[in-house]
Amino acid sequence: MAKIVIKRGDRSEAVKLIQDRLGVLSDGIFGAETEKHLQQWQHTHGLPADGVFGALTMQRMFGFTLEKSVRTITEIIVHCTATPEGKDFTVNDIRRWHKDRGWPDIGYHYVVYRDGTIHDGRSVHLRGIHCSGHNSYSVGVVYIGGVMTDGETPKDTRTLAQKAALIILLTFLRHLYPKAKIYGHRDFANKACPSFDAKKEYSYISTH
């Protein structure tokens, strides 16, 4: 099962993102100072002040809902929005695009903005609309970006904040769905999406 906490002694881009939210030096090292500030943050927000970044702290800090689906989930599929590098878009933008296609709502369950914030899309209890033939038993995660400024050429445009947020989100999703494997959209379709090899990059999350 994937590691479900980030704690003192850890070093990663995810730690940098947490430090940024706490307003402390973002060096990617979870030391005593980060632990102290996280405890203060937890106390202020009515959480157990254990200095450990677990599921409840993650949900409160990043502002999205980590709820286990009533569906049986065996796949977590990563996408990009195929929007130009450096341009910001929102859940509502994507919802509008998808409704314009005749869909009832946004097709993805989680959306990762360029600043690393994670946002709810459609309810995880509902079948997604993001990967033909796999929607019934998957969770769809998308990051904003995925093509060059020309709006056409595939490119891994993830910011460091997005990379960290995806690690955090995917780790906790694997905790909820321990039998699920992580894939990129390109593993199931003739597409570049998500413009990097998600299956390979996140294999360590899928197998632990």
Legacy VTK file of the C-alpha trace (Angstrom):
# vtk DataFile Version 3.0
C-alpha trace
ASCII
DATASET POLYDATA
POINTS 208 float
0.000 0.000 0.000
1.224 3.516 -0.746
2.720 5.617 2.013
-0.125 7.671 3.446
1.720 10.313 5.459
4.471 12.858 4.935
6.418 13.480 8.095
9.638 14.683 9.693
12.672 13.377 7.841
11.015 13.272 4.396
12.531 15.160 1.464
10.581 15.852 -1.730
8.877 18.401 -3.964
5.699 17.551 -2.076
7.341 18.797 1.124
8.181 22.049 -0.686
4.522 22.508 -1.560
3.480 21.925 2.053
6.130 24.368 3.254
4.866 26.964 0.812
1.348 26.584 2.231
2.769 26.990 5.748
4.805 30.075 4.812
8.143 28.589 5.842
11.406 28.118 3.947
10.641 25.879 0.981
13.737 23.694 0.908
11.938 20.353 0.529
13.270 19.030 3.843
10.694 18.148 6.503
12.630 19.198 9.578
11.824 20.419 13.079
10.786 23.892 11.895
8.342 22.522 9.336
6.943 20.095 11.901
6.426 22.924 14.412
4.638 25.133 11.902
2.488 22.237 10.726
1.466 21.524 14.332
0.500 25.184 14.759
-1.462 25.095 11.498
-3.259 21.909 12.543
-4.165 23.363 15.941
-5.510 26.556 14.323
-7.682 24.471 11.972
-9.058 22.184 14.667
-7.056 19.107 13.711
-4.920 16.809 15.887
-1.617 18.682 16.155
0.627 15.688 15.506
2.917 17.401 12.988
2.209 14.675 10.442
0.755 15.427 7.009
-2.014 12.848 6.752
-5.331 12.621 4.940
-7.298 15.069 7.113
-4.542 17.675 6.989
-4.251 17.257 3.225
-7.971 17.769 2.656
-8.102 20.862 4.861
-4.917 22.425 3.474
-5.633 21.831 -0.216
-9.373 22.390 -0.016
-10.726 19.415 -1.908
-12.715 16.366 -0.895
-10.957 13.031 -0.617
-13.928 10.706 -0.449
-13.947 7.012 -1.265
-16.134 6.161 -4.234
-19.001 3.721 -3.915
-17.739 2.340 -7.233
-15.033 -0.316 -7.378
-11.914 1.530 -8.540
-9.102 -0.378 -10.233
-7.514 2.442 -12.253
-6.414 6.003 -11.599
-5.924 7.730 -14.950
-3.877 10.925 -15.339
-4.727 13.440 -18.065
-3.757 16.909 -19.229
-6.216 19.551 -20.401
-4.206 20.042 -23.628
-4.176 23.801 -22.987
-1.198 26.082 -23.751
1.774 26.254 -21.417
1.578 29.134 -18.956
-2.177 29.680 -19.224
-4.531 29.167 -16.292
-7.941 27.527 -16.538
-10.456 26.469 -13.918
-12.850 23.645 -13.149
-15.663 25.817 -14.432
-13.834 26.370 -17.722
-13.456 22.624 -18.202
-17.051 22.045 -17.144
-18.197 24.513 -19.804
-16.062 22.824 -22.491
-17.471 19.430 -21.598
-21.064 20.631 -21.451
-20.563 22.188 -24.881
-19.842 18.637 -26.060
-23.194 17.555 -24.690
-21.833 15.970 -21.524
-23.824 16.474 -18.304
-20.828 17.769 -16.305
-17.035 17.925 -16.184
-15.597 14.518 -17.021
-12.699 14.478 -14.525
-12.890 13.870 -10.787
-9.901 16.008 -9.739
-8.200 18.998 -11.360
-4.687 20.220 -10.490
-4.110 23.912 -11.189
-0.761 25.389 -12.185
-0.245 26.754 -8.658
-0.524 23.247 -7.195
-4.003 23.597 -5.761
-6.242 20.555 -6.144
-9.908 20.981 -6.998
-12.953 18.718 -7.075
-14.476 17.959 -10.453
-17.420 15.575 -10.761
-18.296 13.421 -7.773
-16.095 10.335 -7.412
-19.294 8.361 -6.873
-20.255 9.049 -10.478
-18.825 7.338 -13.524
-16.281 9.606 -15.176
-16.204 10.783 -18.788
-12.492 10.842 -19.514
-11.267 7.505 -20.938
-13.444 5.427 -23.231
-13.904 1.875 -21.997
-12.445 2.624 -18.568
-14.802 5.181 -17.048
-16.879 2.837 -14.906
-14.014 1.663 -12.702
-11.554 4.556 -12.763
-10.852 7.944 -11.223
-9.853 10.706 -13.635
-7.174 13.215 -12.597
-6.182 16.102 -14.872
-3.547 18.830 -14.694
-3.869 22.193 -16.423
-1.542 22.356 -19.415
0.039 19.691 -21.570
0.876 21.473 -24.829
3.322 24.156 -25.955
2.307 27.790 -26.379
1.282 26.998 -29.950
-1.691 25.157 -28.445
-0.947 21.976 -30.401
2.462 20.407 -29.722
2.442 18.013 -26.737
4.726 19.054 -23.877
5.017 18.181 -20.221
4.213 21.641 -18.858
3.713 20.650 -15.221
4.996 23.243 -12.797
6.941 22.079 -9.751
3.827 22.813 -7.708
1.726 20.612 -9.996
4.255 17.793 -9.818
4.206 17.916 -6.031
0.411 18.132 -5.860
0.017 15.154 -8.186
2.318 13.074 -5.994
0.294 14.006 -2.916
-3.067 13.399 -4.594
-2.097 10.100 -6.233
-0.525 8.795 -3.032
-3.694 9.362 -1.077
-5.902 7.999 -3.847
-3.836 4.824 -3.763
-4.474 4.652 -0.022
-8.203 4.764 -0.712
-7.967 2.289 -3.585
-5.031 -0.034 -2.792
-5.783 -2.330 -5.736
-5.827 0.496 -8.270
-2.948 1.104 -10.673
-1.922 4.495 -12.028
-1.922 5.080 -15.788
-1.757 7.907 -18.279
-4.535 8.445 -20.806
-2.024 7.528 -23.506
-1.881 3.974 -22.166
-5.448 3.457 -23.395
-5.765 5.760 -26.392
-3.769 6.980 -29.382
-2.999 10.272 -27.665
0.025 12.010 -26.148
-2.052 12.866 -23.075
-0.864 13.582 -20.391
2.348 14.441 -22.314
4.560 12.337 -20.012
4.745 8.678 -19.017
2.548 8.676 -15.921
2.570 4.891 -15.613
6.371 4.850 -15.384
6.780 8.006 -13.306
4.272 6.918 -10.665
5.093 3.201 -10.705
6.568 3.469 -7.194
3.163 4.665 -5.930
1.289 1.925 -7.781
3.419 -0.855 -6.349
3.670 0.129 -2.682
LINES 1 209
208 0 1 2 3 4 5 6 7 8 9 10 11 12 13 14 15 16 17 18 19 20 21 22 23 24 25 26 27 28 29 30 31 32 33 34 35 36 37 38 39 40 41 42 43 44 45 46 47 48 49 50 51 52 53 54 55 56 57 58 59 60 61 62 63 64 65 66 67 68 69 70 71 72 73 74 75 76 77 78 79 80 81 82 83 84 85 86 87 88 89 90 91 92 93 94 95 96 97 98 99 100 101 102 103 104 105 106 107 108 109 110 111 112 113 114 115 116 117 118 119 120 121 122 123 124 125 126 127 128 129 130 131 132 133 134 135 136 137 138 139 140 141 142 143 144 145 146 147 148 149 150 151 152 153 154 155 156 157 158 159 160 161 162 163 164 165 166 167 168 169 170 171 172 173 174 175 176 177 178 179 180 181 182 183 184 185 186 187 188 189 190 191 192 193 194 195 196 197 198 199 200 201 202 203 204 205 206 207
